[in-house]
């Protein structure tokens, strides 16, 4: 039921205590779920915490609803659970206000907020409460969110033992056994919050702060040493080894066990969610008996050489020292870690079939578990997977069932440059870089041949320079039955690599499996991240698990490489201003300059959008500001299409109105082979969230061809027919195209504003067409986040009067995606800004005291608006647009006054035309 649908029926009566609460509970769940989805749409794209909470809440409530619909009608225990559910929903929709006893008591006045949700006019308060609850940053509310979701999950959850017992009694499915299906269902966000807290805490302790040192602390996370915990204090446990900092002499490793504790609540009052119908559960209190470790003293703790394991707790971003205990393994702490890359090239390192299967299993499990975390970047590499020497049965050496992940923070310089980032997002063939990275790693492990060696084979390596697709192209040939180098027949018939390698390396294969699974389970609205990791388990992890379990003593392996000469021994370290991880052999050769460039540009991008959001939140309409004649702005995007997941997401929330495919003539199967069009759509939604989008796929790649001119012409006419207000084309042709010019003229005759990218050719070429037609088209140039023109992208201005430029260099579309650069992205942002202004001009038109600013749809007027926002920020011949300059500066002005100020600015500019 839509939040804005009019409900024309009698008020629902709350059943008495002797009646069945299920029908009311199901309706309440539906309404709260719709509210959560609405908030996720409006706020989630700009706030990851809000998005994650709303998605998780919707999924949990959907599960409860399904359980209610299947459960027997009335048992006392079941009714009590439903009452607890409704009590917690009432608290959520009333947060942070405390509830009276009558609200959750036994009389007919209970759950008044939920009862009122049947009327659309009463939903605003609940939306405000849930939105505030989802976005609050204080520790108490963060803990309340975790606590609430846990309460909801526990209402109808079964223990693992109960699920496995039921699975064993059930009939097996065609592909997976019932027990395996249970394991697949359990693959989810079990450790997501814990991994995030671990990363944030380690980030605080990443550098040595003694004696003015700026040296980083080497950190390795054991990939066979993490687990979930269910205690009153801790939720997870991780095995970590730190490279200590004695500041003189050789360095040693310090073994540590880090437990993740519940966040410590602040002293501010909080609304607690009920564990049962009669009492509230007490909140986790800080443990003052444990000693906090400051960043300045951290080196002393890890350099104590106590020959004991350090037991730490991570809470609220800091470490607490709990205890010392016996070491978990007999590590040879004086020797440096050995990268897997070295071991694959070492003739004396003899990988048996069992060793390969065990190591592959641990890497696949870790990929699934850490998939959405910042720990693995774009995927595992053979340099980032390392091993410590340890002693087992009096044999010192490397054992493959103890791989470790080198933790690299963004300032370590391991992220791609923004030029590489744009290529990564627009030119990479494979749709899942992390899965491809796993596949390439397993390919090298199975064949014992490095990708560098394969590159020397002209029959395998494609011509041209080595780039992000080279290794994929090589691997694809090795798995092609028609290629002479086909490797699968050489593998053991029982080898899991015969199954796993094609799944990882073939583009779209895992996504296809995921869609098939969701379709079979009829869960098309399921969380895609969770669904992806489930299919990683079923298609990649499970075959490896089966292989490992077939061996005698699967948890035991022989030594891979014996430590005889201690060839990897650690060297004395001097304190230098380097941020590199010193356990990486090649780290010392990396230049220090530019190490922080990626992180700095990402922060600047975030700051740019924060400033833009100040204007957007002022221009966006609230409930009473639209008026009866208000219509949403229509924006047409002519580009490379959109990926199916984004299309379905935007369509479900009414953002995408139409999709047209002029490349394959397949309107029912959205596609985007390069990601360019998907990025354009994402930026339009971010900059103009109220717009209705019309997407036309006119290009197959990012470089238009002469044959695609007709696609562009037809798409412009299609958009004109749909009476769009804006057409944005992040594309261009070197030569003048008369047919496109005619289509542009037809669109302009309907007062449609048209935006196009100037090109990224610097001074090598002139401005592309249609951006060159500055009388009919806004040709957009690029700036960096500091509002300086992008010298490495922009062509020189021509004889036009004004060369408009806006942010397009180092654009962050998502936190876990590479930065993007190009006038294409500037074009999308400029079109979104224009859409936001047009939307503002349609608001409050029913009020007599509001001036008419509808002429903003005129190209000359919109040009005046852009120039107003660039009045104090020109850079040479480029007019660099700073959108938030429309706001009244120098004072904390109320939103209504800011809107009045902006209308006055527009009215003043209209008077000059």
Secondary structure, 3 states (H helix, E strand, C coil): CCCCCCCCCCCCCCCCCCCCCHHHHHHHHHHHHHHHHHHHHHHHHHCHHHHHHHHHHHHHHHHHHHHHHHCCCCCHHHHHHHHHHHHHHHHHHHCCCCCCHHHHCCCCCCCHHHHHCCCHHHHHHHHHHHHHHHHCCCHHHHHHHHHHHHHHHHHCCCCHHHHHHHHHHCCCCCCCCHHHHHHHHHCCCCCHHHHHHHHHHHHHCCECCHHHCCCECCEEEEEEEEEECCCCCEEEEEEEEEECCCCCCCCCEEEEEEEEECCCCCCCCCCCCCCCCCCCCCCCCCCCCCEEECCCCHHHHHCCCCCCEEEEEEECCEEEEEEEECCCCCECCCECCEEHHHHHHCCCCCCCHHHHHHHHHHHHHHHHHCCCCCCCCCCCCCCCEEECCEEECCEEEECCCCCEEECCCHHHCCCCCHHHHHHHHHHCCCCCHHHHHHHHHHHHHHHCCCHHHHHCCCCCCCCCCCCCCHHHHHHHHHCCCCCCCCCHHHCCCCCCHHHHHHHHHCCCHHHHHHHHHHHHHCCCCCCHHHHHHHHHHHHHHHHHHHHHHCCCCCCCCCCCEECCCCCCECCCCCCCCCCCCCCCHHHHHCCCCCCCHHHHHHHHHHHHHHHHHHHHHHHCCCHHHCCCCCCCCEEEEEECCCCHHHHHHHHHCCCEEEEEECCCCCCCCCCCCCCHHHHHHHHHHHHCCCCEEEEEECCCCCCCCHHHHHHHHHHHHHHHHCCCCEEEECCCECCCCHHHHHHHHHHHCCCCEEEEECCCCCCCCCCCECCCCCCCCEEEEEECCCCCECCCCCCCCCCCCCEEEEECEEECCCCCCCCEECHHHHHHHHHHHHHHHHHHHCCCCCCCCCCCCHHHHCHHHHHHHHHHHCCCCEECCEEECCHHHHCCCCCCCCHHHHHHHHHHHHHHHHHCC
